[in-house]
Amino acid sequence: MKLKESKTPEINGKKLKIAIILPYFNENLGLELLENTKTELIANNVNPKNIQIFRVAGCLEIPFACQKIIKKHHPNAIIALGIIIRGQTKHFDLVAEQTYQGIMRVQLEKNTPISFGVIACENEKQAIERVKNSKMNKGKEFAKAVLIQTTI
């Protein structure tokens, strides 16, 4: 069976209500990631008034925040942003894995699309490259991913 070529669905975020979660940890790069994400949402007709930003301490707090936001604010989708940079301990692996597992669990239980916009990097140089490089604009990718999910 041959698959036909498919196009990315037409996205019109005009009526969408999007929540974005951003930790305070690694804030300088995080704020730039947030701006890249918001710019892409607005470029896809999401009304800036329909974009709500929520802050948490770190990435481990994101899954619980997702649950609370869905219950209280009823967004069409959530973009969970964050930057985890490997240190000298196993903490990096635990935070990345548990954040991922928690977000996936909430998304499936609450039936609300959540874009996993948490960048796990080996070092700060790699994190800077993923946030600042226009060819590797992760904020744009995370926004597009959640917008496509809302068309399913």
Secondary structure, DSSP 4 states (H G I P E B T S, - for coil): -PPPP-PPPP--GGG--EEEEEESTTHHHHHHHHHHHHHHHHHTT--GGGEEEEEESSGGGHHHHHHHHHHHH--SEEEEEEEEE--SSTHHHHHHHHHHHHHHHHHHHHT--EEEEEEEESSHHHHHHHHH-GGG-HHHHHHHHHHHHTT-
